[in-house]
Amino acid sequence: MIARAHPLRLAYLLHRLSGLALALFLPVHFWVLALALTDPAELDGFLHMTEAGVVKLAEFGLVFLLAVHMFGGLRLLALDWLPWTPAQKTLAAVATALSFLVACLFLLGAL
């Protein structure tokens, strides 16, 4: 049994929570895309609002969640296809670090 504070359990929780957060984001994303077809003026107002700093930080969080979920999924694929090694904790840490790097690069590009 894996202890609650074990890094692989934390990686599992982060992967699940990031997937849940992305699933909750999708309806909002589809609503904004629908504005392009139904109400272009409201879309312009919404896009103007996205220039605010707090929205840039939210975009950073969204990209971080997406990267965490992607790299966490790749780690799980490696677990399924490769033999288990003690380096799994290292792979989980690398996945999180790469996610943070991708999100930071996105944020730097957005500023």
N, C-alpha and C positions, 0 to 999 in steps of 0.2 A: 504494500500500500504506500502511496506517495504522500508525504507530509504536506500540510496545507501551504507551508512557506517554501516548498520545493520549487526551484526555478522552472522546471518543466510544467508544473501545475500552473504557475503564473503565466507561462507562455500559452498554455491551453486557454486560460481565462481571458487573456488579452486577445487571442484569436477569436474566441466566441463573442466577446463584447464588441470588438471592432466590426464583426459581421453583423451583429444586431444594430449597431449605430449606423452602418451603411444602409441596411435595409430600411431603417426609419427615415433616412435622408432621401431615399429614392422617390417617394411620393412628392416631396417638395421640389425635387429636381424636375420631375415630369410636369408638375404644375407650371414651373417657370418656362419650360420648353413649350408648353401649350399656349402661354401668353404670346409667343411669337406668331402664332396662327390666329388667336382670337382677339387680342388687344395689344397691338404693337406699342401704343402710347404708355400703357401700364408697364410693359416690358422695359421701355426706355427708362421710366422712373425707377424700376427695380434695379436695372443695370447701373444707374447713377448712384444708387445707394451702396452698391458693392465696392465703391471706391473708398469707403470709410475704413479706418484702421482696424476696427474690431472685426469687420468682415474679412479682412486680410488674415487676421489671426484665426478666424473660424475656418478659412480655406486651408491654412496651414494644418489645423487639426484634422480636417477632412482628408487631406493628402496623406497625413501621418497614418490615419486609420486605414486608408486604402493600402498604403505600403505595408503596414503591419499585417493586414489580412493577407496580402499577396505573399510576403516573405514567410509568414507563418504557414500558409498553405504549401509553399515549396518545402518547408521543413517537414511538414506532415507527409508529403510525397516521398521525401528522402527516408522517413521512418518506415514507410510501407515497402519501398523498393530496395533499400540498402540494409545490410546487417546492422543491428544495434551496436553502438559503441558508447563509451563513456563521454564522448565528445558532444552528445546531444545538448548538454547545457551550454556548451560553447556555441553550437549552431543556433540555439534560441537567442543567446546574447547577440550574436552577429546579425540575426534577422532583425532584432529590435534596433540595433545600431544603424543598419542599412536603411531601415524605415525612417529613422530620425534624420539621417543624412539626406534622403530623397525629399522629405518634407522641408528641411532647411533650405535646400537648393531651390525648391519651388517658391518658398517665401522670399528668398533673395531676388528671384526673378520677378516676383510680383511687386516688390517695392521699387 
